[in-house]
Amino acid sequence: MPTSYPNTPDGRYFVVRGRLWRRSNPALDEETRSRLVRDLMSARRAVRDAKGDSMATTEARRRVDAAKVALGERGSVWWDDGAPDFNRHMAKNTPYADWFDSL
């Protein structure tokens, strides 16, 4: 059974165990997003399979990071209103605290 995590009202983050995680850029077209997700999953499998090989692990992690940056989950924010990035912050320590408390 899939787990559903709450999204912040502005759609920028989802919350897991009280921590904000940046969502993918909603402006990506479905074809691009699907390709990047496939790339991410392939890179994650490569990390798993590279255990014990430091060069392969480093390359696989680089691929994971590149996919996450392309999806908008890391790197520069995908919104353009100048709002700060609270990725990986605890919701209770951000402007989303009241919203999170109301869940």
C-alpha positions in Angstrom: 0.0 0.0 0.0 1.6 3.3 -1.1 2.2 5.9 1.6 1.0 9.4 1.0 2.9 12.3 2.4 1.4 15.8 2.9 2.4 18.5 0.5 2.8 22.1 1.7 0.1 24.4 0.6 2.4 26.1 -1.9 3.3 22.7 -3.4 7.0 23.1 -2.9 7.7 20.4 -0.4 6.3 17.2 1.0 6.8 16.2 4.6 8.2 12.9 6.0 8.5 12.4 9.7 8.3 16.2 10.2 11.0 17.1 7.7 10.5 19.1 4.4 11.7 17.5 1.2 11.6 19.6 -2.0 9.2 18.3 -4.7 10.1 18.0 -8.3 9.6 21.0 -10.5 6.0 20.9 -11.7 6.9 22.8 -14.8 8.7 19.7 -16.2 6.7 18.1 -19.0 5.6 14.5 -18.3 8.0 12.9 -20.8 11.0 14.7 -19.3 10.0 14.0 -15.8 9.5 10.3 -16.5 12.9 10.1 -18.2 14.6 11.8 -15.2 12.8 9.5 -12.8 14.0 6.5 -14.8 17.5 7.9 -14.7 17.3 8.4 -10.9 16.1 4.9 -10.3 18.8 3.5 -12.5 21.4 5.5 -10.6 20.1 4.4 -7.3 20.3 0.7 -8.4 23.9 1.5 -9.5 24.7 2.8 -6.0 23.3 -0.4 -4.5 25.2 -2.6 -7.0 28.5 -0.8 -6.5 29.0 -1.8 -2.9 32.7 -2.3 -2.3 33.8 -0.5 -5.4 34.5 3.1 -4.4 34.9 4.4 -8.0 31.6 2.9 -9.1 29.9 4.2 -6.0 31.2 7.7 -6.5 30.0 7.7 -10.2 26.6 6.2 -9.2 26.1 8.9 -6.5 27.1 11.6 -9.0 24.4 10.2 -11.3 21.8 10.3 -8.5 22.7 13.9 -7.7 22.5 14.9 -11.4 19.1 13.4 -11.7 17.8 15.1 -8.6 19.2 18.5 -9.7 17.5 18.0 -13.1 14.2 17.2 -11.4 14.5 20.3 -9.2 14.8 18.4 -6.0 18.3 19.7 -5.3 20.4 22.6 -6.5 18.7 25.9 -7.4 15.1 26.2 -6.5 12.5 26.0 -9.3 10.3 28.8 -8.0 11.1 32.4 -8.9 9.5 34.5 -6.2 12.6 34.8 -4.1 11.4 32.6 -1.3 14.1 30.8 0.6 14.7 27.0 0.3 13.8 25.0 3.4 14.7 21.6 1.9 15.6 19.1 4.6 14.6 21.5 7.4 12.2 20.4 10.1 8.8 21.8 9.3 8.4 23.1 12.9 11.4 25.4 12.4 10.1 27.0 9.2 7.3 29.3 8.1 5.3 26.1 7.5 5.2 25.3 11.3 1.6 26.5 11.8 0.4 24.6 8.8 2.2 21.4 9.9 0.8 21.7 13.4 -2.7 21.9 12.0 -2.4 18.5 10.3 
